[in-house]
Amino acid sequence: MVPTVLNIPTFCSIHKHNSLDFIDATCQKLICARCRLHDHADHDVEDLDVAADAVTEHFHHQKNELLKLQTRQKTHMQSIRQEIKYTDRTHDTLKENIGHTFQTLRSLLDQRESELMTDLENLTKETKATQRTLLTTTEEDWETCRDVSDYIDKVLHYAPKLHILELESRVGNRARSCLKDVRSQSRAVTSAFLNTNRLSELKSNISVFGAITTNVGDAEPFKDKDTQTLDDYMADLDRKHKMEIAELKTKMDSEEKRSESYRLLTDKLNGDISSLKSLIAEKENIEKRLSKNLDVLLGVARECGIHLLKPGTVDRSVVLKLTRRCSS
């Protein structure tokens, strides 16, 4: 748009000496007074100044509304910027919380794995110790049975019938003892196995564990207290600790104000005590000067032949005599 100088009339192209003072809404063009009377007599014609003032007022109104809208938009942009910063902080916080949570879970899994490995090692040691003891006992029984069997073979091979009869009781008892104490060779093999009960449920819970959600309005974020992690517990303790510190600080402020009052009162009492000590010292100085003057007067009295009635007291007549003597 090219800037124009206001209040400069524009003349009609048809009627050269008549200015364009009207606007024809029907033809959408500027006309002069003669045009209005002739060719545009039946058209919707309005005074140019009136139409321009109406449009100007409408522009001012629109400008004010746009300024208000810009103010609201500026506030909204500031709010959005704050939300962006808050989103970044929330992202960092949630990222840290997720890392801590899964680190805790990994630590628990590693700890449980270590516990299971320890249990497996202990169970294996116990089982193998029992099996070695059983193997040793079985070997001893086998050797005993072998010795008895070999002895029976030798008796049958070398001993005469008379000796066989004599050995029948001893050898028979040994054989019966072996047959009686023989242990069953069929036994269940002790084996360890990993109890994975509810493993499928655990995997399912892990697959849906945790969810990134948004809170609407001032709604509190959901938190399962039964599955509160160590970090959540420490955060709760930290908040409680901060609240206790704030309460303690308030109490300390009150105690500080009270201590300040006590300090001011103590300073005032110390000042009064110092003033009292100064008065006492001044009184002691006055008493010393009076005592010194009294000693001088007593010395003068003794020189004048005036004696005291009692130590520390002077008769009135003595004072009068002393006064007259001092005057002479």
PAVO-716657 format. One record per residue (C-alpha): x, y negated, z; residue in three letters. Coordinates in Angstrom, 2 decimals. Layout:
BEGIN
X / Y / Z / ALA
...
This chain:
BEGIN
0.00 / 0.00 / 0.00 / MET
1.24 / -3.48 / -0.97 / VAL
0.79 / -6.12 / 1.78 / PRO
-1.64 / -8.89 / 0.75 / THR
-2.19 / -12.42 / 2.04 / VAL
-5.51 / -12.73 / 3.88 / LEU
-8.22 / -15.31 / 3.15 / ASN
-7.19 / -15.78 / -0.52 / ILE
-10.36 / -15.54 / -2.68 / PRO
-10.53 / -13.19 / -5.63 / THR
-12.50 / -14.46 / -8.58 / PHE
-14.96 / -12.52 / -10.69 / CYS
-13.74 / -11.26 / -14.07 / SER
-17.08 / -12.16 / -15.64 / ILE
-17.90 / -15.44 / -13.91 / HIS
-14.45 / -16.95 / -13.72 / LYS
-15.15 / -19.65 / -11.13 / HIS
-17.13 / -17.48 / -8.67 / ASN
-15.32 / -15.53 / -5.93 / SER
-16.05 / -11.89 / -5.18 / LEU
-18.01 / -12.31 / -1.92 / ASP
-20.26 / -9.25 / -2.09 / PHE
-19.91 / -5.50 / -2.46 / ILE
-22.32 / -3.37 / -4.45 / ASP
-22.67 / -0.01 / -2.67 / ALA
-24.58 / 1.40 / -5.64 / THR
-21.85 / 0.62 / -8.16 / CYS
-19.03 / 0.78 / -5.63 / GLN
-17.52 / -2.53 / -6.80 / LYS
-17.03 / -6.12 / -5.72 / LEU
-19.36 / -8.72 / -7.29 / ILE
-19.94 / -12.44 / -7.09 / CYS
-23.13 / -14.33 / -6.30 / ALA
-24.16 / -14.68 / -9.96 / ARG
-23.62 / -10.95 / -10.56 / CYS
-25.87 / -10.24 / -7.60 / ARG
-28.66 / -12.36 / -9.08 / LEU
-28.45 / -10.91 / -12.57 / HIS
-27.02 / -7.48 / -13.26 / ASP
-27.04 / -6.20 / -9.64 / HIS
-30.31 / -7.63 / -8.43 / ALA
-31.87 / -4.23 / -7.58 / ASP
-28.72 / -2.70 / -6.14 / HIS
-27.65 / -2.17 / -2.52 / ASP
-25.57 / -5.28 / -2.01 / VAL
-23.93 / -6.39 / 1.24 / GLU
-21.85 / -9.37 / 2.21 / ASP
-18.16 / -8.56 / 1.87 / LEU
-17.18 / -10.04 / 5.27 / ASP
-19.96 / -8.14 / 7.08 / VAL
-19.02 / -4.86 / 5.40 / ALA
-15.32 / -5.45 / 6.03 / ALA
-15.97 / -6.31 / 9.71 / ASP
-18.00 / -3.13 / 10.12 / ALA
-15.28 / -1.05 / 8.54 / VAL
-12.61 / -2.86 / 10.59 / THR
-14.51 / -2.15 / 13.80 / GLU
-14.87 / 1.46 / 12.72 / HIS
-11.11 / 1.62 / 12.07 / PHE
-10.36 / 0.15 / 15.51 / HIS
-12.63 / 2.74 / 17.10 / HIS
-10.95 / 5.53 / 15.16 / GLN
-7.53 / 4.17 / 16.10 / LYS
-8.45 / 4.15 / 19.81 / ASN
-9.80 / 7.67 / 19.55 / GLU
-6.63 / 8.78 / 17.76 / LEU
-4.48 / 7.15 / 20.46 / LEU
-6.44 / 9.02 / 23.13 / LYS
-6.08 / 12.21 / 21.15 / LEU
-2.33 / 11.61 / 20.81 / GLN
-2.08 / 11.14 / 24.59 / THR
-3.91 / 14.41 / 25.18 / ARG
-1.78 / 16.13 / 22.56 / GLN
1.39 / 14.77 / 24.17 / LYS
0.27 / 16.08 / 27.53 / THR
-0.60 / 19.38 / 25.92 / HIS
2.83 / 19.54 / 24.26 / MET
4.52 / 18.91 / 27.61 / GLN
2.39 / 21.66 / 29.11 / SER
3.35 / 24.02 / 26.28 / ILE
7.04 / 23.17 / 26.78 / ARG
6.66 / 23.93 / 30.48 / GLN
4.95 / 27.20 / 29.59 / GLU
7.84 / 28.05 / 27.25 / ILE
10.32 / 27.44 / 30.07 / LYS
8.14 / 29.44 / 32.45 / TYR
7.93 / 32.24 / 29.85 / THR
11.73 / 32.29 / 29.58 / ASP
12.09 / 32.43 / 33.36 / ARG
9.43 / 35.14 / 33.55 / THR
11.24 / 37.08 / 30.85 / HIS
14.54 / 36.91 / 32.74 / ASP
12.87 / 37.83 / 36.03 / THR
10.92 / 40.75 / 34.54 / LEU
14.02 / 41.95 / 32.68 / LYS
15.95 / 41.95 / 35.93 / GLU
13.09 / 43.67 / 37.78 / ASN
12.78 / 46.33 / 35.08 / ILE
16.52 / 46.95 / 35.21 / GLY
16.47 / 47.20 / 39.00 / HIS
13.41 / 49.46 / 38.99 / THR
14.80 / 51.94 / 36.48 / PHE
18.24 / 51.76 / 38.09 / GLN
16.56 / 52.74 / 41.35 / THR
14.76 / 55.59 / 39.59 / LEU
18.03 / 56.75 / 38.03 / ARG
19.69 / 56.61 / 41.43 / SER
16.84 / 58.67 / 42.91 / LEU
17.11 / 61.19 / 40.06 / LEU
20.90 / 61.40 / 40.48 / ASP
20.48 / 61.83 / 44.22 / GLN
17.86 / 64.53 / 43.73 / ARG
20.09 / 66.26 / 41.17 / GLU
22.98 / 66.18 / 43.64 / SER
20.74 / 67.60 / 46.38 / GLU
19.55 / 70.42 / 44.10 / LEU
23.12 / 71.23 / 43.04 / MET
24.17 / 71.34 / 46.70 / THR
21.22 / 73.61 / 47.56 / ASP
22.11 / 75.85 / 44.61 / LEU
25.75 / 76.14 / 45.69 / GLU
24.75 / 76.93 / 49.31 / ASN
22.16 / 79.51 / 48.24 / LEU
24.64 / 81.12 / 45.83 / THR
27.30 / 81.34 / 48.57 / LYS
24.84 / 82.95 / 51.00 / GLU
23.55 / 85.42 / 48.38 / THR
27.05 / 86.41 / 47.29 / LYS
28.17 / 86.82 / 50.92 / ALA
25.20 / 89.14 / 51.55 / THR
25.95 / 91.07 / 48.35 / GLN
29.63 / 91.43 / 49.23 / ARG
28.71 / 92.72 / 52.70 / THR
26.28 / 95.20 / 51.15 / LEU
28.89 / 96.27 / 48.61 / LEU
31.47 / 96.85 / 51.33 / THR
29.02 / 98.90 / 53.40 / THR
27.98 / 100.95 / 50.35 / THR
31.63 / 101.61 / 49.47 / GLU
32.29 / 102.82 / 53.04 / GLU
29.25 / 105.12 / 52.86 / ASP
30.40 / 106.40 / 49.47 / TRP
33.87 / 107.18 / 50.86 / GLU
32.34 / 108.99 / 53.85 / THR
30.09 / 111.06 / 51.59 / CYS
33.05 / 111.80 / 49.34 / ARG
35.19 / 112.95 / 52.28 / ASP
32.42 / 115.21 / 53.60 / VAL
31.79 / 116.59 / 50.11 / SER
35.52 / 117.26 / 49.56 / ASP
35.77 / 118.94 / 52.95 / TYR
32.80 / 121.15 / 52.13 / ILE
34.48 / 122.11 / 48.85 / ASP
37.68 / 123.05 / 50.68 / LYS
35.77 / 125.06 / 53.29 / VAL
33.92 / 126.94 / 50.61 / LEU
37.13 / 127.57 / 48.72 / HIS
39.57 / 128.50 / 51.50 / TYR
37.73 / 129.31 / 54.75 / ALA
36.78 / 132.91 / 55.58 / PRO
33.24 / 133.67 / 56.53 / LYS
34.06 / 133.63 / 60.25 / LEU
35.37 / 130.07 / 60.03 / HIS
32.47 / 129.06 / 57.84 / ILE
30.14 / 130.08 / 60.65 / LEU
32.20 / 128.15 / 63.16 / GLU
32.24 / 125.00 / 60.96 / LEU
28.57 / 125.21 / 60.14 / GLU
27.48 / 123.01 / 63.04 / SER
30.11 / 120.27 / 62.64 / ARG
30.04 / 120.06 / 58.85 / VAL
26.29 / 120.35 / 58.73 / GLY
25.87 / 117.51 / 61.21 / ASN
28.16 / 115.28 / 59.17 / ARG
26.33 / 116.10 / 55.97 / ALA
22.92 / 115.52 / 57.56 / ARG
24.21 / 112.25 / 59.01 / SER
25.33 / 111.08 / 55.56 / CYS
22.07 / 112.12 / 54.00 / LEU
20.09 / 110.45 / 56.81 / LYS
21.93 / 107.10 / 56.71 / ASP
22.07 / 106.90 / 52.95 / VAL
20.69 / 103.59 / 51.76 / ARG
18.34 / 103.22 / 48.87 / SER
20.18 / 102.54 / 45.65 / GLN
17.22 / 100.75 / 44.12 / SER
16.78 / 97.22 / 45.48 / ARG
15.42 / 93.97 / 44.17 / ALA
18.08 / 91.70 / 42.76 / VAL
18.10 / 88.35 / 44.56 / THR
17.93 / 85.56 / 42.00 / SER
17.48 / 81.82 / 42.31 / ALA
15.23 / 79.76 / 40.08 / PHE
14.39 / 76.05 / 39.70 / LEU
10.90 / 75.20 / 40.86 / ASN
9.62 / 72.70 / 38.27 / THR
6.14 / 72.48 / 39.72 / ASN
4.28 / 69.32 / 38.52 / ARG
7.08 / 68.56 / 36.08 / LEU
4.55 / 67.98 / 33.29 / SER
2.64 / 65.58 / 35.52 / GLU
5.87 / 63.77 / 36.39 / LEU
6.78 / 63.43 / 32.71 / LYS
3.32 / 62.12 / 31.95 / SER
3.56 / 59.57 / 34.78 / ASN
6.98 / 58.44 / 33.58 / ILE
5.72 / 58.03 / 30.02 / SER
3.03 / 55.57 / 31.18 / VAL
4.96 / 54.09 / 34.10 / PHE
5.13 / 50.29 / 34.07 / GLY
3.30 / 47.93 / 31.77 / ALA
3.94 / 44.36 / 30.69 / ILE
0.67 / 42.49 / 31.26 / THR
-0.40 / 38.88 / 31.68 / THR
-2.37 / 37.41 / 34.54 / ASN
-5.43 / 35.33 / 33.65 / VAL
-5.73 / 32.06 / 35.51 / GLY
-4.65 / 32.33 / 39.12 / ASP
-5.21 / 36.09 / 39.30 / ALA
-2.67 / 37.90 / 41.43 / GLU
-0.47 / 40.40 / 39.55 / PRO
-1.27 / 44.04 / 40.26 / PHE
1.12 / 45.84 / 42.57 / LYS
0.88 / 49.40 / 43.84 / ASP
1.96 / 49.28 / 47.48 / LYS
2.38 / 53.04 / 47.61 / ASP
5.03 / 52.87 / 44.88 / THR
6.74 / 49.72 / 46.13 / GLN
10.40 / 49.81 / 45.21 / THR
13.33 / 48.82 / 47.36 / LEU
13.67 / 45.56 / 45.40 / ASP
10.01 / 44.70 / 46.08 / ASP
10.54 / 45.47 / 49.76 / TYR
13.66 / 43.28 / 49.84 / MET
11.75 / 40.49 / 48.04 / ALA
8.97 / 40.68 / 50.66 / ASP
11.57 / 40.54 / 53.41 / LEU
13.21 / 37.56 / 51.70 / ASP
9.89 / 35.68 / 51.53 / ARG
9.18 / 36.50 / 55.17 / LYS
12.67 / 35.39 / 56.09 / HIS
12.21 / 32.08 / 54.27 / LYS
8.91 / 31.49 / 56.09 / MET
10.55 / 32.21 / 59.42 / GLU
13.42 / 29.86 / 58.53 / ILE
10.90 / 27.11 / 57.66 / ALA
9.12 / 27.61 / 60.99 / GLU
12.43 / 27.64 / 62.83 / LEU
13.49 / 24.47 / 61.01 / LYS
10.26 / 22.77 / 62.09 / THR
10.88 / 23.83 / 65.67 / LYS
14.48 / 22.68 / 65.43 / MET
13.30 / 19.30 / 64.11 / ASP
10.96 / 19.00 / 67.09 / SER
13.74 / 20.05 / 69.43 / GLU
16.06 / 17.56 / 67.74 / GLU
13.57 / 14.73 / 68.27 / LYS
13.16 / 15.79 / 71.88 / ARG
16.92 / 15.96 / 72.29 / SER
17.19 / 12.48 / 70.77 / GLU
14.72 / 11.19 / 73.36 / SER
16.68 / 12.92 / 76.10 / TYR
19.90 / 11.43 / 74.74 / ARG
18.44 / 7.90 / 74.71 / LEU
17.13 / 8.35 / 78.25 / LEU
20.49 / 9.72 / 79.37 / THR
22.32 / 6.78 / 77.77 / ASP
19.97 / 4.37 / 79.54 / LYS
20.55 / 6.13 / 82.87 / LEU
24.30 / 6.12 / 82.28 / ASN
24.12 / 2.39 / 81.53 / GLY
22.15 / 1.79 / 84.73 / ASP
24.64 / 3.89 / 86.69 / ILE
27.54 / 1.91 / 85.16 / SER
25.82 / -1.38 / 86.11 / SER
25.21 / -0.06 / 89.63 / LEU
28.85 / 0.99 / 89.92 / LYS
29.91 / -2.48 / 88.78 / SER
27.65 / -4.06 / 91.42 / LEU
29.05 / -1.71 / 94.07 / ILE
32.61 / -2.53 / 93.03 / ALA
31.83 / -6.26 / 93.09 / GLU
30.26 / -5.90 / 96.54 / LYS
33.32 / -4.01 / 97.76 / GLU
35.55 / -6.82 / 96.42 / ASN
33.38 / -9.41 / 98.20 / ILE
33.58 / -7.39 / 101.42 / GLU
37.33 / -7.15 / 101.06 / LYS
37.60 / -10.92 / 100.57 / ARG
35.31 / -11.54 / 103.56 / LEU
37.35 / -9.12 / 105.65 / SER
40.53 / -10.90 / 104.59 / LYS
39.03 / -14.31 / 105.40 / ASN
37.83 / -12.95 / 108.74 / LEU
41.35 / -11.76 / 109.53 / ASP
42.66 / -15.25 / 108.71 / VAL
40.00 / -16.83 / 110.95 / LEU
40.84 / -14.40 / 113.76 / LEU
44.50 / -15.29 / 113.39 / GLY
43.66 / -18.99 / 113.61 / VAL
41.39 / -18.28 / 116.57 / ALA
44.16 / -16.50 / 118.43 / ARG
46.52 / -19.39 / 117.73 / GLU
43.93 / -21.78 / 119.14 / CYS
43.43 / -19.67 / 122.27 / GLY
39.97 / -18.38 / 121.42 / ILE
39.38 / -14.68 / 122.16 / HIS
36.68 / -12.33 / 120.94 / LEU
34.13 / -10.92 / 123.34 / LEU
34.01 / -7.55 / 121.54 / LYS
35.92 / -6.18 / 118.62 / PRO
34.19 / -7.37 / 115.47 / GLY
31.88 / -9.89 / 117.20 / THR
32.33 / -13.60 / 117.95 / VAL
30.36 / -15.60 / 120.48 / ASP
28.52 / -18.66 / 119.21 / ARG
30.37 / -20.98 / 121.54 / SER
33.62 / -19.54 / 120.31 / VAL
32.62 / -20.37 / 116.76 / VAL
31.82 / -23.95 / 117.79 / LEU
35.14 / -24.32 / 119.56 / LYS
36.91 / -22.86 / 116.60 / LEU
35.09 / -25.25 / 114.28 / THR
36.01 / -28.29 / 116.40 / ARG
39.62 / -27.14 / 116.69 / ARG
39.85 / -26.57 / 112.93 / CYS
38.35 / -30.01 / 112.35 / SER
40.93 / -31.67 / 114.67 / SER
